[in-house]
Amino acid sequence: MTVTDLSAKAAPAPSARRFRLSWQIALLGVLALLVMMSLARVVTGANDITSGGTVGAAIGLAVPIGLAALGGLWSERSGVVNIGLEGMMIMGTWCGAWGGLTFGSPWAGVIAGAVGGALGGLLHAIATVTFGVDHIISGVAITLLGQGVTQYLSKLVFVGMKGGGETQSPRIPPIESVSVPGIGAPLRDLAGTHMFLLSDLAGVLYGITQNVSLFTIVAILLVPLSFYLLWRTAFGLRLRSCGESPVAAESLGVNVYLYKYVAVVISGALAGLGGAFLSIVAAGIYREGQTGGRGFIGLAAMIFGNWRPGGLAGGALLFGYTDALQLRQGGTSVHALLLVVALLLAAFCVYQLVRQRRTRAALITGIFAILVFAVFTTTDTVPEQFTSFTPHLTTLLVLSLASQRLRMPAADGLPYRKGQAT
């Protein structure tokens, strides 16, 4: 055996390059997705899948989910699991309605909703950070408490008010919507021509530039703001260090308890804003149970986004879009979406085979692509029962497909006591 043979055996096999998502790749991905959706629209005739109305509805439905996901991000980056997002959203819905009605301004309701959610976050922080209660148990308790407290407060406050009752509030003053002037009519006309790709692009632009609530704009701006604070400031570095290694952070002088408290309270405030959006903007009225599990879907969007602001925003848009699709055209649009899913699975199969060289995984993905395409070609519509379940099914599928690339903060959910050795 020669020296060359020995060195060849000793040398490690070259590892596959780690995929890094840049804004250029993300833009190309969005364009490719739009092409697939345009193709599905032309083939199926389901023109609503890229219409301005669907896009606008998707953004509106994504906002509360995104705010809840952003709240979960703040909390879990500090090492505290926040299952109580749903309860904090519930408190935000009631407080948002109460604030808007009491002070006669919807923006007062927005602030009140944030305060209501922050109170839930403060209670969660006291239980988990100070008293060491299990994070899951505390979160479930917060959700149950939010449901009970809002029921009691509705009977106490809204009963006797005109239009109010035990399960709902009177009509809340609306928040203004804005539009980019001069482009609404041309975009609407171009979208109405149903041309391949051009009309789809016009529909998307119409949905994001016309009749957009000011609250929606504020919510969208919170995503880059959170990224800047958590990844570009010393404050964010200290906060994230509490979620990765609180013992090491403490050894460097970081007040771990304080940063955990701040993160969980901000988490509750963001979830409360999501609840206030539901009562003030989405419905214009508070109704009991109107969160509909969006706090839990927001938690799924955060996990899908790999605990990153950009990823969770994409997850929230995905869930909001599927919800909007089943609300507007039901089975017809969801059936057209099956073709898009088949094309996406086929593209992912090629990526696994060529780039990652994972033959077995590519084979499984290819089989699923063929099955979805077979369902699409052999049916004309989707049953109504399946259509209403689409957002929840999307949550399960996305989490199962994304599970292999996820990396949660190292100390997320782990108990911490000041001065502990490990």
C-alpha positions in Angstrom: 0.0 0.0 0.0 1.5 3.3 -1.0 1.5 6.6 0.8 -1.0 7.9 -1.8 -3.4 5.2 -0.9 -3.1 5.9 2.8 -3.7 9.6 2.3 -6.7 8.9 0.2 -8.2 6.7 2.9 -7.4 9.3 5.6 -9.0 12.2 3.7 -12.6 12.8 4.6 -15.3 12.6 1.9 -16.3 16.0 0.6 -19.5 17.1 2.3 -22.3 18.6 0.4 -22.4 22.4 0.4 -24.9 23.8 2.8 -27.8 25.5 1.0 -28.0 29.2 1.9 -31.1 31.2 1.0 -30.3 34.7 -0.4 -32.7 37.3 -1.5 -31.9 36.6 -5.1 -32.8 32.9 -4.7 -35.9 33.8 -2.8 -37.0 36.1 -5.6 -36.4 33.4 -8.2 -38.4 31.0 -6.1 -41.3 33.4 -5.8 -41.2 33.9 -9.6 -41.1 30.1 -10.2 -44.1 29.6 -7.9 -46.0 32.3 -9.8 -45.3 30.6 -13.1 -46.6 27.3 -11.7 -49.8 29.0 -10.4 -50.3 30.7 -13.7 -50.0 27.4 -15.5 -52.5 25.8 -13.1 -54.9 28.7 -13.6 -54.7 28.4 -17.4 -55.2 24.6 -17.3 -58.0 24.6 -14.8 -59.7 27.9 -15.4 -59.7 28.7 -11.7 -58.9 32.4 -12.2 -59.3 33.2 -8.5 -56.1 31.5 -7.4 -54.1 34.6 -8.3 -56.7 37.3 -8.3 -56.3 40.5 -6.4 -59.1 39.6 -4.1 -57.5 36.3 -3.1 -54.1 38.0 -2.5 -55.7 40.7 -0.4 -57.7 38.2 1.6 -54.6 36.0 2.1 -52.6 39.0 3.5 -55.4 39.9 5.9 -55.7 36.3 7.0 -51.9 36.0 7.4 -51.5 39.0 9.6 -52.8 37.5 12.9 -51.0 34.3 12.2 -47.8 36.2 11.5 -48.1 38.3 14.6 -48.6 35.2 16.8 -45.6 33.6 15.1 -43.5 36.7 15.7 -44.5 36.5 19.3 -43.5 32.9 19.5 -40.1 33.8 17.9 -39.3 36.4 20.6 -40.2 34.1 23.4 -38.5 31.0 22.1 -35.3 32.8 21.1 -35.0 33.6 24.9 -35.5 30.0 25.8 -39.2 30.1 26.8 -41.7 27.9 24.9 -44.9 29.9 24.5 -47.8 27.5 23.9 -50.0 30.2 25.5 -50.0 32.3 22.3 -53.7 31.3 21.7 -54.7 32.6 25.1 -52.8 35.8 24.6 -54.5 36.3 21.3 -57.9 35.7 22.9 -57.1 38.4 25.5 -56.0 40.7 22.6 -59.3 40.3 20.8 -61.4 41.3 23.8 -59.1 44.1 25.0 -58.9 45.5 21.4 -62.6 45.7 21.2 -62.9 47.2 24.7 -60.3 49.8 24.0 -61.8 50.8 20.7 -65.2 51.2 22.1 -64.2 52.9 25.4 -61.9 55.5 23.9 -63.7 55.8 20.5 -60.6 55.2 18.5 -59.5 51.9 16.8 -55.8 52.7 17.5 -56.7 52.9 21.2 -58.0 49.4 20.7 -54.8 48.3 19.1 -52.8 49.5 22.1 -55.3 47.9 24.5 -55.0 44.6 22.6 -51.2 44.7 22.9 -51.4 45.5 26.6 -53.9 42.6 27.1 -51.6 40.1 25.4 -48.6 41.5 27.3 -50.4 40.8 30.6 -50.8 37.2 29.5 -47.1 37.2 28.6 -46.1 38.6 32.0 -48.1 35.9 33.7 -46.4 33.3 31.6 -43.0 34.7 32.5 -43.8 34.8 36.2 -44.8 31.1 36.1 -42.0 29.8 33.9 -39.0 32.1 34.7 -39.5 32.9 38.3 -41.3 29.8 39.6 -40.0 27.3 37.1 -43.4 25.9 36.1 -43.2 23.6 33.0 -43.6 25.8 29.9 -46.2 23.6 28.3 -48.4 23.5 31.4 -48.2 27.2 31.9 -49.0 27.9 28.3 -52.1 25.7 28.3 -53.2 27.3 31.6 -52.8 30.8 30.0 -55.0 29.7 27.1 -57.7 28.3 29.4 -57.5 31.4 31.6 -57.8 33.7 28.5 -61.0 31.9 27.4 -62.6 32.1 30.9 -61.6 35.7 31.6 -62.9 37.1 28.3 -66.2 35.2 28.8 -66.6 36.8 32.2 -65.6 40.3 31.0 -68.0 40.1 28.1 -70.9 39.5 30.4 -69.7 42.3 32.7 -69.1 44.9 30.0 -70.8 44.2 26.7 -74.2 43.1 28.0 -76.6 46.0 27.9 -74.6 47.9 25.2 -76.4 48.4 21.9 -75.4 45.5 19.7 -73.5 43.8 22.5 -74.1 40.6 24.4 -72.6 37.8 26.3 -70.5 36.5 23.4 -70.0 39.7 21.3 -69.3 43.4 21.4 -70.9 46.3 19.6 -69.4 47.4 16.3 -65.9 48.8 16.6 -64.7 51.9 14.8 -62.8 50.9 11.7 -59.1 51.5 10.8 -58.5 53.4 7.6 -57.3 51.5 4.5 -54.9 53.0 1.9 -54.1 52.4 -1.7 -51.3 53.3 -4.1 -53.0 55.9 -6.4 -53.1 55.7 -10.1 -52.4 52.0 -10.6 -55.5 50.3 -9.3 -57.6 50.4 -12.5 -54.8 49.4 -14.9 -53.8 46.5 -12.7 -57.4 45.3 -12.4 -57.9 45.6 -16.2 -54.7 43.6 -16.9 -55.7 41.0 -14.4 -59.1 40.6 -16.1 -57.4 39.7 -19.4 -56.3 36.3 -17.9 -53.0 36.4 -19.9 -50.4 33.9 -18.9 -48.2 35.2 -16.1 -48.9 38.9 -16.8 -52.4 38.9 -15.4 -51.3 36.8 -12.4 -48.5 39.4 -11.7 -51.1 42.2 -12.0 -53.4 40.4 -9.6 -50.7 40.0 -7.0 -49.7 43.6 -7.3 -53.3 44.7 -7.0 -53.8 42.7 -3.9 -50.8 44.2 -2.1 -51.3 47.8 -3.2 -55.0 48.5 -3.0 -57.3 48.8 0.1 -54.6 47.8 2.6 -55.3 48.5 6.2 -52.9 50.7 8.1 -52.8 48.0 10.8 -51.6 45.5 8.1 -48.7 47.8 7.2 -47.7 48.2 10.8 -47.8 44.4 11.2 -45.6 43.9 8.2 -43.1 46.4 9.4 -42.8 44.5 12.7 -41.1 41.6 10.8 -37.9 43.5 9.6 -37.9 45.5 12.9 -37.8 42.2 14.9 -35.0 40.9 12.6 -33.0 44.1 13.2 -33.5 44.1 17.0 -32.7 40.4 17.4 -29.9 40.0 14.9 -28.3 43.4 14.5 -28.1 44.8 18.0 -26.3 44.0 21.2 -29.7 43.6 22.9 -30.7 41.0 20.5 -27.4 39.1 20.8 -27.9 39.0 24.6 -31.5 37.9 24.3 -30.7 35.1 21.9 -27.8 33.9 24.0 -30.3 33.3 26.8 -32.0 30.8 24.5 -28.8 29.1 23.4 -26.8 28.9 26.6 -28.1 30.9 29.6 -25.2 29.7 31.8 -22.6 31.1 29.4 -24.7 34.3 29.0 -24.8 34.7 32.8 -21.0 34.2 33.1 -20.6 37.2 30.7 -22.8 39.5 32.8 -26.2 39.1 31.1 -29.2 39.3 33.4 -30.9 36.2 32.0 -34.1 36.6 34.0 -34.6 40.2 32.9 -34.1 39.3 29.2 -36.4 36.3 29.4 -39.1 38.5 31.0 -38.7 41.2 28.3 -38.9 38.6 25.5 -42.0 36.9 26.9 -43.8 40.1 27.6 -43.1 41.3 24.0 -44.2 37.9 22.8 -47.5 38.4 24.5 -47.9 41.9 23.2 -47.4 40.7 19.6 -49.9 37.9 20.1 -52.3 40.5 21.6 -51.9 42.6 18.5 -52.8 39.6 16.4 -56.0 39.2 18.4 -56.8 43.0 18.1 -56.4 42.7 14.3 -59.1 40.0 14.3 -61.6 42.0 16.3 -60.9 45.5 14.9 -59.9 44.9 11.2 -60.9 41.4 10.2 -64.4 41.3 11.8 -65.0 44.9 13.1 -66.5 43.2 16.2 -65.4 41.0 19.0 -66.9 37.5 19.0 -66.2 34.7 21.4 -63.9 32.1 19.9 -62.9 34.2 16.9 -59.2 33.3 17.2 -60.0 29.8 15.9 -56.7 28.3 16.8 -54.6 30.9 15.0 -52.2 31.1 17.9 -51.3 27.4 17.4 -51.1 27.9 13.7 -48.8 30.8 14.3 -46.6 28.5 16.4 -46.5 26.1 13.5 -45.6 29.0 11.2 -42.7 29.9 13.5 -41.4 26.3 13.5 -41.8 26.1 9.7 -39.8 29.3 9.5 -37.0 27.7 11.5 -37.2 30.4 14.2 -36.4 33.2 11.7 -38.5 36.3 10.9 -38.4 35.8 7.1 -39.3 32.2 7.3 -42.2 32.6 9.7 -43.6 35.4 7.4 -43.5 33.0 4.5 -45.2 30.3 6.6 -47.9 32.8 7.7 -48.6 33.8 4.1 -48.8 30.1 3.1 -51.4 29.4 5.8 -53.3 32.6 5.1 -53.4 31.8 1.3 -54.8 28.4 1.8 -57.4 29.8 4.1 -58.4 32.5 1.7 -58.6 30.1 -1.2 -61.0 27.8 0.5 -63.2 30.7 1.6 -63.4 32.3 -1.9 -64.0 29.5 -4.4 -63.9 26.4 -2.2 -63.4 23.1 -4.0 -62.6 24.5 -7.5 -59.6 26.6 -6.3 -58.3 23.9 -4.0 -58.5 21.4 -6.8 -56.4 23.7 -9.0 -53.9 24.0 -6.1 -53.4 20.2 -6.4 -51.6 20.8 -9.7 -49.4 23.4 -8.1 -48.5 20.9 -5.3 -47.7 18.2 -7.9 -45.4 20.5 -9.7 -43.7 21.6 -6.5 -43.2 18.0 -5.4 -41.7 17.2 -8.9 -39.3 20.1 -8.7 -38.3 19.1 -5.2 -37.7 15.5 -6.4 -35.4 16.8 -9.1 -33.5 18.9 -6.5 -33.1 16.0 -4.1 -31.8 13.8 -6.9 -29.5 16.2 -8.7 -28.3 18.6 -5.9 -28.5 16.5 -2.8 -28.0 13.1 -4.4 -30.6 11.5 -2.1 -32.0 8.8 -4.3 -34.4 7.2 -1.8 -35.9 10.6 -0.6 -36.2 11.7 -4.3 -38.1 8.4 -5.1 -40.5 9.0 -2.2 -41.1 12.6 -3.2 -41.7 11.5 -6.8 -44.2 8.9 -5.8 -46.2 11.6 -3.9 -46.0 13.9 -6.9 -47.5 11.2 -9.1 -50.2 10.4 -6.6 -51.2 14.1 -6.3 -51.2 14.5 -10.0 -53.4 11.4 -10.4 -55.9 12.8 -7.9 -55.9 16.1 -9.9 -56.5 14.4 -13.2 -59.2 12.0 -12.0 -61.3 14.6 -10.1 -63.1 17.8 -11.0 -63.4 19.3 -7.6 -62.5 18.8 -4.0 -65.2 17.7 -1.4 -66.3 20.6 0.9 -65.3 18.7 4.0 -61.7 18.5 2.7 -61.8 22.1 1.6 -62.5 23.5 5.0 -59.7 21.3 6.5 -57.1 22.7 3.9 -55.4 25.2 6.2 -55.0 22.6 9.0 -53.8 20.0 6.6 -51.3 22.5 5.2 -50.0 23.0 8.7 -49.4 19.3 9.2 -47.8 18.8 5.8 -45.5 21.8 6.0 -44.2 20.8 9.5 -43.6 17.2 8.4 -41.7 18.2 5.3 -39.7 20.9 7.1 -38.8 18.8 10.2 -35.4 17.6 8.9 -33.9 21.1 8.5 -35.2 22.7 11.7 -32.9 23.9 14.5 -34.5 25.3 17.6 -32.6 27.3 20.2 -30.4 24.9 22.2 -31.9 25.8 25.6 -35.5 26.3 24.4 -37.9 25.0 27.0 -35.1 23.9 29.4 -35.4 25.0 33.1 -32.9 27.6 34.3 -31.8 28.7 37.7 -29.3 31.5 38.4 -25.9 30.2 39.3 -26.5 26.7 38.0 -23.4 24.8 36.8 -24.7 23.4 33.6 
